[in-house]
């Protein structure tokens, strides 16, 4: 549903939802409309409803790595970090080159204070994209927290060299 997606991109959530609902009235199994509807619910912070919508979408398209990743973020926002990690595991199984998936799973592992797993995920992201500031900064923080001071400072300084505002951006994700 292109129009619904366009409304979603400009954050006109009511118009996006109306378009997705119209499309689903015509075809309740329209996968992209189910996904779009889930995204609207997520952005509205209707997290329980978003999970139900992602479940419906993934039941019809169980190979959608992005669907699993977005449901993972919803679970994370609900405080269900283990469910979030399970969904990222599935997303990365489906798409082992999904850099953002590794970065986000690393962020969640870091939130759990599982620094070794976070460092591994950030490292996997950096193996695919060596200049990803979020991965460098996240790995740097995880290294600092796990006692790897020199390596952590190198990662953080490298990340700041790529993006001077990376510290503020990373902090916005609620992970220390």
N, CA and C of each residue as an Amber inpcrd file, in Angstrom:
protein
   528
   0.8500000  -1.1740000   0.0000000   0.0000000   0.0000000   0.0000000
   0.8970000   1.2380000   0.0000000   1.1420000   1.7620000  -1.1780000
   2.0490000   2.8880000  -1.3350000   1.5830000   4.1590000  -0.6670000
   0.2970000   4.4470000  -0.7480000  -0.2000000   5.6840000  -0.1500000
  -0.1260000   5.6200000   1.3760000  -0.4720000   4.4730000   1.9380000
  -0.3570000   4.3100000   3.3820000   1.0740000   4.4860000   3.8410000
   2.0140000   3.9190000   3.0750000   3.4330000   4.0540000   3.3950000
   3.8630000   5.5250000   3.3170000   3.3600000   6.2460000   2.3090000
   3.6940000   7.6730000   2.1730000   3.1710000   8.4610000   3.3750000
   1.9570000   8.1710000   3.7960000   1.4110000   8.8440000   4.9830000
   2.2450000   8.5030000   6.2260000   2.6630000   7.2500000   6.3330000
   3.4720000   6.8310000   7.4690000   4.8020000   7.5830000   7.4890000
   5.4030000   7.7530000   6.3230000   6.6920000   8.4490000   6.2400000
   6.5940000   9.9100000   6.6700000   5.4570000  10.5380000   6.4440000
   5.3040000  11.9420000   6.8710000   4.6060000  12.0370000   8.2280000
   4.4480000  10.9070000   8.8830000   3.8750000  10.8010000  10.2310000
   2.4270000  11.2680000  10.3060000   1.6980000  11.0910000   9.2130000
   0.2540000  11.3090000   9.2320000  -0.3570000   9.9460000   9.5570000
  -0.3290000   9.6170000  10.8370000  -0.6840000   8.2630000  11.2710000
  -2.1530000   7.9430000  11.0590000  -3.0290000   8.9290000  11.2460000
  -4.4580000   8.6650000  11.0460000  -4.7540000   8.3240000   9.5890000
  -4.1730000   9.0760000   8.6590000  -4.3990000   8.7960000   7.2350000
  -3.7670000   7.4650000   6.8380000  -2.5870000   7.1820000   7.3800000
  -1.9440000   5.9040000   7.0790000  -2.8110000   4.7440000   7.5600000
  -3.3130000   4.8540000   8.7850000  -4.1390000   3.7750000   9.3340000
  -5.4130000   3.6050000   8.5090000  -6.0200000   4.7060000   8.1030000
  -7.2350000   4.6180000   7.2860000  -6.9470000   3.9000000   5.9720000
  -5.8270000   4.2050000   5.3440000  -5.4760000   3.5310000   4.0980000
  -5.2180000   2.0450000   4.3110000  -4.4730000   1.7300000   5.3480000
  -4.1970000   0.3140000   5.6170000  -5.4860000  -0.4340000   5.9410000
  -6.3590000   0.1790000   6.7120000  -7.6240000  -0.4820000   7.0520000
  -8.4910000  -0.7000000   5.8020000  -8.5020000   0.2770000   4.8870000
  -9.2570000   0.1080000   3.6300000  -8.6890000  -1.0500000   2.8150000
  -7.3710000  -1.1160000   2.7370000  -6.7440000  -2.2070000   1.9800000
  -7.0490000  -3.5530000   2.6200000  -7.0220000  -3.6050000   3.9370000
  -7.2910000  -4.8700000   4.6310000  -8.7590000  -5.2650000   4.5590000
  -9.6590000  -4.2970000   4.4160000 -11.0740000  -4.6230000   4.2260000
 -11.2700000  -5.3420000   2.8900000 -10.4650000  -4.9780000   1.8980000
 -10.5410000  -5.6290000   0.5820000  -9.8140000  -6.9740000   0.5810000
  -8.6980000  -7.0430000   1.2980000  -7.9010000  -8.2660000   1.3510000
  -7.2490000  -8.3810000   2.7290000  -7.8880000  -9.1270000   3.6350000
  -7.3780000  -9.2380000   5.0070000  -6.0010000  -9.8900000   5.1080000
  -5.5310000 -10.4720000   4.0110000  -4.2290000 -11.1350000   4.0170000
  -3.1680000 -10.3200000   3.2660000  -3.4180000  -9.0500000   3.0570000
  -2.4800000  -8.1790000   2.3530000  -1.3190000  -7.8610000   3.2970000
  -0.2050000  -8.5350000   3.0660000   0.9140000  -8.5340000   4.0070000
   1.4810000  -7.1390000   4.2420000   1.6990000  -6.3790000   3.1760000
   2.3090000  -5.0570000   3.3770000   1.3780000  -4.1260000   4.1380000
   0.0780000  -4.3010000   4.0010000  -0.8650000  -3.4790000   4.7670000
  -0.8880000  -3.9080000   6.2350000  -0.7770000  -5.2120000   6.4880000
  -0.6780000  -5.6790000   7.8740000   0.5760000  -5.1180000   8.5360000
   1.6880000  -5.1440000   7.7890000   2.9360000  -4.6000000   8.3160000
   2.7970000  -3.1000000   8.5690000   2.2480000  -2.3770000   7.6130000
   2.0650000  -0.9380000   7.7760000   1.1780000  -0.6010000   8.9610000
   0.1230000  -1.3640000   9.1180000  -0.7830000  -1.1490000  10.2560000
  -0.0360000  -1.3590000  11.5780000   0.7970000  -2.3900000  11.6240000
   1.5950000  -2.6530000  12.8270000   2.5390000  -1.4890000  13.1130000
   3.1180000  -0.9360000  12.0710000   4.0380000   0.1920000  12.2440000
   3.3040000   1.4320000  12.7650000   2.0990000   1.6710000  12.2640000
   1.3070000   2.7940000  12.7680000   1.0180000   2.5980000  14.2550000
   0.5910000   1.4150000  14.6160000   0.2960000   1.1320000  16.0260000
   1.5400000   1.3100000  16.8880000   2.6830000   0.8710000  16.3710000
   3.9350000   1.0440000  17.1130000   4.2280000   2.5350000  17.3040000
   4.1120000   3.3050000  16.2470000   4.4020000   4.7340000  16.3570000
   3.4060000   5.4580000  17.2500000   2.1910000   4.9510000  17.3240000
   1.2030000   5.5190000  18.2520000   1.4550000   5.0730000  19.6880000
   2.4000000   4.1760000  19.8570000   2.7470000   3.6060000  21.1670000
   1.6370000   2.6940000  21.6990000   0.8460000   2.1350000  20.7970000
  -0.1500000   1.1190000  21.1380000   0.5500000  -0.2350000  20.9910000
   1.4270000  -0.5220000  21.9460000   2.3730000  -1.6120000  21.7820000
   1.7200000  -2.9930000  21.7850000   0.7470000  -3.2260000  22.6460000
   0.0700000  -4.5320000  22.6460000  -0.6200000  -4.7810000  21.3120000
  -1.2880000  -3.7700000  20.8030000  -1.9620000  -3.9060000  19.5060000
  -0.9420000  -4.0740000  18.3790000   0.1920000  -3.4060000  18.5000000
   1.2400000  -3.5550000  17.4870000   1.7560000  -4.9870000  17.4540000
   1.9260000  -5.5970000  18.6190000   2.3850000  -6.9960000  18.6670000
   1.3890000  -7.8980000  17.9530000   0.1140000  -7.7020000  18.2210000
  -0.9230000  -8.5130000  17.5620000  -0.8450000  -8.3270000  16.0490000
  -0.6430000  -7.0920000  15.6110000  -0.5690000  -6.8170000  14.1730000
   0.6970000  -7.4290000  13.5580000   1.8280000  -7.3120000  14.2470000
   3.0460000  -7.9540000  13.7370000   2.8750000  -9.4670000  13.6890000
   2.2200000 -10.0390000  14.6990000   1.9670000 -11.4860000  14.7030000
   1.1770000 -11.8940000  13.4610000   0.1490000 -11.1300000  13.1260000
  -0.6750000 -11.4420000  11.9510000   0.1580000 -11.3590000  10.6750000
   0.9810000 -10.3300000  10.5810000   1.8210000 -10.1610000   9.3910000
   2.8280000 -11.3000000   9.2810000   3.4830000 -11.6370000  10.3880000
   4.5110000 -12.6720000  10.3550000   3.9210000 -14.0670000  10.1530000
   2.6810000 -14.2730000  10.5460000   2.0230000 -15.5600000  10.2900000
   1.8680000 -15.7830000   8.7870000   1.6580000 -14.6940000   8.0490000
   1.5120000 -14.7960000   6.5930000   2.8480000 -14.7070000   5.8610000
   3.8330000 -14.0580000   6.4740000   5.1440000 -13.9020000   5.8420000
   6.2500000 -14.1710000   6.8660000   6.4600000 -15.4450000   7.1960000
   7.4440000 -15.7900000   8.2250000   8.8930000 -15.6320000   7.7770000
   9.1170000 -15.1270000   6.5690000  10.4810000 -14.8980000   6.0860000
  10.8520000 -13.4200000   6.1010000  10.0280000 -12.5900000   6.7160000
  10.2580000 -11.1480000   6.7200000  11.1550000 -10.7490000   7.8950000
  12.4490000 -10.6300000   7.6360000  13.3990000 -10.2660000   8.6890000
  13.0550000  -8.9110000   9.2930000  12.6260000  -7.9720000   8.4790000
  12.2940000  -6.6300000   8.9750000  11.0660000  -6.7010000   9.8820000
  10.1190000  -7.5650000   9.5730000   8.9600000  -7.7450000  10.4460000
   9.3710000  -8.2470000  11.8260000  10.2700000  -9.2290000  11.8480000
  10.7670000  -9.7270000  13.1450000  11.5250000  -8.6360000  13.8950000
  12.3050000  -7.8570000  13.1670000  13.0800000  -6.7880000  13.8080000
  12.1670000  -5.7220000  14.4080000  11.1310000  -5.3620000  13.6960000
  10.2180000  -4.3530000  14.2250000   9.4120000  -4.8840000  15.4000000
   9.0400000  -6.1530000  15.3490000   8.3650000  -6.7330000  16.5070000
   9.3370000  -6.7980000  17.6860000  10.6060000  -7.0690000  17.4040000
  11.6200000  -7.0810000  18.4610000  11.7040000  -5.7230000  19.1490000
  11.6990000  -4.6490000  18.3630000  11.7580000  -3.3120000  18.9520000
  10.5230000  -3.0330000  19.8060000   9.3860000  -3.5350000  19.3640000
   8.1600000  -3.3650000  20.1380000   8.2820000  -4.1000000  21.4710000
   8.7420000  -5.3420000  21.4170000   8.9500000  -6.0900000  22.6630000
   9.9440000  -5.3660000  23.5790000  11.0260000  -4.8380000  23.0020000
  12.0170000  -4.1320000  23.8120000  11.3790000  -2.9420000  24.5070000
  10.5790000  -2.1780000  23.7700000   9.9140000  -1.0130000  24.3590000
   8.9300000  -1.4100000  25.4490000   8.4410000  -2.6410000  25.3960000
   7.5320000  -3.1510000  26.4210000   8.2970000  -3.7200000  27.6210000
   9.6130000  -3.7360000  27.5300000  10.4330000  -4.3070000  28.5980000
  10.6080000  -5.8090000  28.4970000  10.2120000  -6.3970000  27.3910000
  10.3270000  -7.8470000  27.1890000  11.5950000  -8.1310000  26.3810000
  12.7340000  -7.9590000  27.0620000  14.0100000  -8.0140000  26.3490000
  14.3390000  -9.4120000  25.8200000  13.9680000 -10.4490000  26.5230000
  14.2550000 -11.7980000  26.0220000  13.4690000 -12.0970000  24.7550000
  12.2180000 -11.6530000  24.7080000  11.4200000 -11.8230000  23.4780000
  12.0180000 -11.0000000  22.3400000  12.5120000  -9.8130000  22.6690000
  13.1510000  -8.9680000  21.6560000  14.3750000  -9.6660000  21.0720000
  15.1810000 -10.2550000  21.9310000  16.3780000 -10.9530000  21.4540000
  15.9880000 -12.1480000  20.5940000  14.9490000 -12.8790000  20.9930000
  14.4930000 -14.0220000  20.1890000  14.0820000 -13.5730000  18.7880000
  13.3840000 -12.4470000  18.7070000  12.9730000 -11.9590000  17.3850000
  14.1660000 -11.4860000  16.5700000  15.1410000 -10.8450000  17.2120000
  16.3450000 -10.4790000  16.4660000  17.1230000 -11.7200000  16.0370000
  17.1370000 -12.7480000  16.8730000  17.7810000 -14.0010000  16.4620000
  17.1470000 -14.5130000  15.1690000  15.8240000 -14.4780000  15.1050000
  15.1200000 -14.9620000  13.9180000  15.3900000 -14.0460000  12.7200000
  15.3660000 -12.7430000  12.9420000  15.6370000 -11.8030000  11.8500000
  17.0250000 -12.0490000  11.2650000  18.0110000 -12.2760000  12.1320000
  19.3820000 -12.4780000  11.6700000  19.5770000 -13.8670000  11.0560000
  18.7760000 -14.8230000  11.4770000  18.7960000 -16.1370000  10.8190000
  18.2800000 -15.9940000   9.3850000  17.2410000 -15.1850000   9.2290000
  16.6600000 -14.9730000   7.9030000  17.5540000 -14.1130000   7.0160000
  18.2390000 -13.1530000   7.6200000  19.1050000 -12.2470000   6.8580000
  20.4100000 -12.0320000   7.6260000  21.3990000 -12.9000000   7.4210000
  22.6480000 -12.8010000   8.1740000  23.5180000 -11.5960000   7.8040000
  23.0860000 -10.7970000   6.8490000  23.8070000  -9.5790000   6.4650000
  23.0760000  -8.3210000   6.9260000  22.1490000  -8.4740000   7.8340000
  21.3120000  -7.3750000   8.3160000  22.0730000  -6.6040000   9.4050000
  22.8510000  -5.6170000   8.9770000  23.7300000  -4.8690000   9.8720000
  22.9440000  -4.2400000  11.0210000  21.8410000  -3.5800000  10.7030000
  21.0460000  -2.9190000  11.7380000  20.5220000  -3.9260000  12.7620000
  20.2320000  -5.1380000  12.3160000  19.7940000  -6.1810000  13.2400000
  20.8730000  -6.5170000  14.2620000  22.1150000  -6.6200000  13.8100000
  23.2130000  -6.8820000  14.7470000  23.4060000  -5.7110000  15.7070000
  23.3310000  -4.4900000  15.1810000  23.5000000  -3.3080000  16.0350000
  22.4000000  -3.2740000  17.0950000  21.1660000  -3.4940000  16.6750000
  20.0550000  -3.4060000  17.6260000  20.0500000  -4.5510000  18.6310000
  20.3990000  -5.7510000  18.1900000  20.4890000  -6.8460000  19.1580000
  21.6290000  -6.5760000  20.1400000  22.7140000  -5.9960000  19.6510000
  23.8110000  -5.6130000  20.5390000  23.3710000  -4.5980000  21.5740000
  22.5780000  -3.6360000  21.1330000  22.0530000  -2.6170000  22.0500000
  21.1920000  -3.2650000  23.1340000  20.3870000  -4.2370000  22.7590000
  19.5290000  -4.9140000  23.7290000  20.3750000  -5.7730000  24.6770000
  21.3670000  -6.4560000  24.1280000  22.2670000  -7.2350000  24.9930000
  22.9690000  -6.3040000  25.9800000  23.3640000  -5.1360000  25.5130000
  24.0200000  -4.1690000  26.3820000  23.0710000  -3.6930000  27.4760000
  21.8150000  -3.4810000  27.1310000  20.8220000  -3.0670000  28.1280000
  20.6720000  -4.1370000  29.2080000  20.8660000  -5.3970000  28.8310000
  20.8080000  -6.5090000  29.7930000  22.1240000  -6.6780000  30.5480000
  23.0920000  -5.8320000  30.2300000  24.4490000  -5.9130000  30.7990000
  25.1520000  -7.2040000  30.3990000  24.7610000  -7.7540000  29.2720000
  25.4300000  -8.9140000  28.6920000  26.4560000  -8.3800000  27.6920000
  27.5570000  -7.8720000  28.2350000  28.5190000  -7.1380000  27.4260000
  29.2500000  -8.0040000  26.4130000  29.5450000  -9.2360000  26.7480000
  30.2300000 -10.1130000  25.7890000  29.3620000 -10.3270000  24.5420000
  28.0840000 -10.5770000  24.7460000  27.1810000 -10.7620000  23.6050000
  27.0220000  -9.4580000  22.8240000  26.9610000  -8.3350000  23.5370000
  26.8520000  -7.0390000  22.8590000  28.0830000  -6.7870000  21.9980000
  29.2570000  -7.0250000  22.5550000  30.4980000  -6.8240000  21.8050000
  30.5200000  -7.7190000  20.5660000  30.0670000  -8.9530000  20.7120000
  30.0230000  -9.8770000  19.5700000  29.0790000  -9.3710000  18.4890000
  27.8990000  -8.8920000  18.8880000  26.9430000  -8.3850000  17.8990000
  27.4610000  -7.1330000  17.2020000  28.0050000  -6.2080000  17.9800000
  28.5700000  -5.0100000  17.3540000  29.7200000  -5.3890000  16.4250000
  30.5260000  -6.3550000  16.8370000  31.6160000  -6.8160000  15.9830000
  31.1080000  -7.4230000  14.6840000  30.0170000  -8.1890000  14.7490000
  29.4220000  -8.7660000  13.5380000  28.9200000  -7.6580000  12.6160000
  28.3090000  -6.6190000  13.2060000  27.8500000  -5.4820000  12.3920000
  29.0370000  -4.7990000  11.7270000  30.1140000  -4.6170000  12.4790000
  31.2860000  -3.9320000  11.9400000  32.0190000  -4.7770000  10.8990000
  31.9180000  -6.0860000  10.9900000  32.5020000  -6.9460000   9.9600000
  31.7880000  -6.7270000   8.6230000  30.5040000  -6.4090000   8.6890000
  29.7160000  -6.1450000   7.4820000  29.8100000  -4.6900000   7.0310000
  29.9420000  -3.7770000   7.9800000  29.9990000  -2.3380000   7.6910000
  30.9530000  -1.6880000   8.6990000  32.2480000  -1.6180000   8.3670000
  33.2560000  -1.1540000   9.3290000  33.1150000   0.3030000   9.7690000
  32.3320000   1.0690000   9.0710000  32.1920000   2.4930000   9.4000000
  30.8170000   2.8330000   9.9560000  30.2230000   1.9250000  10.6910000
  28.9060000   2.1540000  11.2860000  29.1050000   2.7860000  12.6620000
  28.8810000   4.1110000  12.8100000  29.1530000   4.7860000  14.0830000
  28.4120000   4.1880000  15.2780000  27.1370000   3.8160000  15.1030000
  26.3960000   3.2440000  16.2330000  27.0440000   1.9600000  16.7320000
  27.5140000   1.1250000  15.8090000  28.1510000  -0.1260000  16.2070000
  29.4750000   0.1480000  16.9200000  30.2550000   1.0870000  16.3970000
  31.5260000   1.4250000  17.0410000  31.3080000   2.0040000  18.4300000
  30.3740000   2.9230000  18.5350000  30.1190000   3.5680000  19.8200000
  29.5690000   2.5540000  20.8310000  28.6060000   1.7470000  20.3890000
  28.0370000   0.7350000  21.2780000  29.0760000  -0.2590000  21.7400000
  29.9060000  -0.7310000  20.7950000  30.9580000  -1.6720000  21.1840000
  31.9420000  -1.0040000  22.1410000  32.2350000   0.2750000  21.8760000
  33.1390000   0.9920000  22.7730000  32.6040000   1.0530000  24.1900000
  31.3240000   1.3920000  24.3330000  30.7240000   1.4340000  25.6740000
  30.7200000   0.0580000  26.3270000  30.3650000  -0.9640000  25.5460000
  30.3340000  -2.3220000  26.0920000  31.7380000  -2.7590000  26.5160000
  32.7290000  -2.3860000  25.7230000  34.1090000  -2.7210000  26.0940000
  34.5110000  -2.0020000  27.3810000  34.1620000  -0.7210000  27.4960000
  34.4760000   0.0010000  28.7320000  33.8340000  -0.6780000  29.9310000
  32.5530000  -1.0490000  29.8060000  31.8270000  -1.6730000  30.9100000
  32.4090000  -3.0410000  31.2780000  33.0390000  -3.6940000  30.3000000
  33.6010000  -5.0210000  30.5760000  35.0920000  -4.9610000  30.9110000
  35.6020000  -3.7450000  31.1110000  36.9820000  -3.6000000  31.5560000
  38.0170000  -3.4490000  30.4600000  37.5780000  -3.3790000  29.2170000
  38.5050000  -3.2210000  28.0880000  38.6540000  -1.7260000  27.7780000
  39.2980000  -1.0170000  28.6550000  39.3560000   0.4440000  28.6070000
  39.9730000   0.9820000  27.3130000  41.1420000   0.5070000  26.9580000
  41.8390000   1.0320000  25.7820000  41.0280000   0.7870000  24.5120000
  40.5600000  -0.4600000  24.3320000  39.7780000  -0.7990000  23.1420000
  38.4810000   0.0030000  23.0890000  37.8530000   0.1720000  24.2500000
  36.6090000   0.9400000  24.3150000  36.8120000   2.3850000  23.9130000
  37.8760000   2.9960000  24.4160000  38.1450000   4.4000000  24.0660000
  38.4690000   4.5500000  22.5890000  39.1850000   3.5930000  22.0230000
  39.4840000   3.6440000  20.5870000  38.1900000   3.5890000  19.7840000
  37.2970000   2.6460000  20.1220000  36.0120000   2.5460000  19.4030000
  35.2040000   3.8320000  19.5150000  35.1160000   4.3710000  20.7210000
  34.3160000   5.5710000  20.9330000  34.9040000   6.7500000  20.1600000
  36.1980000   6.9180000  20.2070000  36.8290000   8.0250000  19.4800000
  36.6910000   7.8610000  17.9710000  36.7940000   6.6300000  17.4860000
  36.5980000   6.3800000  16.0560000  35.1700000   6.7200000  15.6520000
  34.2060000   6.3070000  16.4740000  32.7910000   6.6050000  16.1930000
  32.5590000   8.1120000  16.1710000  33.1240000   8.8280000  17.1220000
  32.9600000  10.2850000  17.1710000  33.6300000  10.9560000  15.9790000
  34.7010000  10.3620000  15.4650000  35.3340000  10.8880000  14.2620000
  34.4380000  10.7570000  13.0450000  33.6290000   9.7040000  13.0140000
  32.6860000   9.5010000  11.9170000  31.4220000  10.3330000  12.0800000
  31.0050000  10.5220000  13.3350000  29.7780000  11.2650000  13.6330000
  29.9320000  11.9250000  14.9970000  30.2370000  13.2330000  15.0110000
  30.4700000  13.9200000  16.2840000  29.2830000  13.8740000  17.2510000
  28.0800000  13.6060000  16.7550000  26.8820000  13.5750000  17.6000000
  26.4710000  12.1730000  18.0080000  27.3170000  11.1920000  17.7600000
  26.9320000   9.7980000  17.9910000  26.6160000   9.5160000  19.4550000
  27.2940000  10.1780000  20.3730000  27.0150000   9.9540000  21.7930000
  25.5880000  10.3290000  22.1550000  25.1210000  11.4590000  21.6270000
  23.7420000  11.8900000  21.8900000  22.7500000  10.9300000  21.2470000
  23.0560000  10.5110000  20.0170000  22.1450000   9.5840000  19.3460000
  22.0600000   8.2780000  20.1130000  23.2000000   7.7460000  20.5280000
  23.1960000   6.4690000  21.2590000  22.4520000   6.6000000  22.5720000
  22.6610000   7.7130000  23.2600000  21.9760000   7.9390000  24.5410000
  20.4610000   7.9710000  24.3600000  19.9930000   8.4140000  23.1880000
  18.5530000   8.4860000  22.9370000  17.9030000   7.1050000  22.9200000
  18.7060000   6.0500000  22.7670000  18.1780000   4.6910000  22.7710000
  18.0450000   4.1250000  24.1720000  18.4520000   4.8910000  25.1740000
  18.2570000   4.4830000  26.5630000  19.2370000   3.4240000  27.0430000
  20.3670000   3.2910000  26.3830000  21.3640000   2.3040000  26.7720000
  22.6090000   3.0600000  27.2220000  23.2200000   2.5790000  28.2880000
  24.4500000   3.2270000  28.7910000  25.6510000   2.3580000  28.4970000
